Amino acid sequence: MELVIFTGFLGSGKTTIAMEYARYLTENGTKVAFVINEAGEIAIDSNMVRQGSYTVEEVFAGCICCQVTGDLVSAIKSIVAQEQPDKIIVEPSGIADPKRLEQLFEDRGYSYFLINVVDLARYDLLSKAAAQPIKNGFVTAHVIMGNKIDLLKEAGEGEAKADELLARVKRDIQEVKGKVPFCVVSSQNGIDASLWKEVMGN
Amino acid sequence: MERSDGQLKWGSVSKRINLTGENIALKSVVEALLLRVVSEFKDEFLGHAKCMVQAESETYFASTTGLPPIVEWKPQPEKRKTSTVMIEATYIYLQNDSVNGLGTVLDKVIEELEAEYQISAETRNH
């Protein structure tokens, strides 16, 4: 049983991408369950995922990397006991520090795969204002997905600006992580099965 | 609720809002609720505003995305008007002095919406 963890800053599109991945897995006969953590006091994302008929354990009103770590471990245990899924998709809150999460999963001896979701539409703003969590997302990732390319191309100078930004994102990733698979998606427009096959290798 | 971990300081404001009125323009009201509060803080708001909406046994999810922010819906609500709407909204933000007043701004925006759309809002903090 493997954990697939979607890290990424607030509003980067983790839930939508995680649901796309779950759809891909389900269509291929893999049994999937979710553990979703929300910093706020209302479990909005988990209700959205439940609408897709997935089983969800929720951890809310705190962050799993530091405040409600024990709740995360209990949620994983509980969902394994109830559902025996092939994969558990874990969506931490957007304020979770990916480095702390990585440490947590290492310490617990979980088998895990980290996908970092980058909000391309707000990259210029967030890479300055939230530089450390963005860098930690790159450093810990097995795969990085640049999301919202559609919004980026629609805004400002369109294609040229998007190309320039993508070059900058790749350079920033290279600086802190070196070589790591990077792909560009628009979660709102759907993610093709071939991309999942390529990035996840199954 | 707030936390500081040395690198990031954040907070969240969550509210349950019950709207009643005749012919509530669901899409416009919800989008105004999310966007007005966020735009009040301009670039100071680095977080995410999202909500779950229940209207006539249908459930919708709306959240802010992009820069400048727009509202994304799942599913897209039909262009109909309704008489009761329940909204559970959460704003998560990075903490700084200006965003500290988010709860107050949210209350002010709800009051504005009541007057503009001739609706009645009953709110409860989470």
Interface residues (C-beta under 8 A of the other chain):
Chain A: L10 G11 G13 T16 E38 A39 G40 E41 I42 I44 D45 N47 M48 Q51 A61 G62 C63 C66 Q67 S93 G94 I95 D97 A121 R122 L125 L126 A129 A130 Q132 P133 K148 L151 A155 Q188
Chain B: M1 R3 D5 Q7 L8 W10 S12 S14 R16 D43 L46 G47 H48 K50 C51 M52 T59 F61 S63 T64 T65 G66 L67 I70 E72 K74 E88 A89 T90 Y91 I92 L94 H126
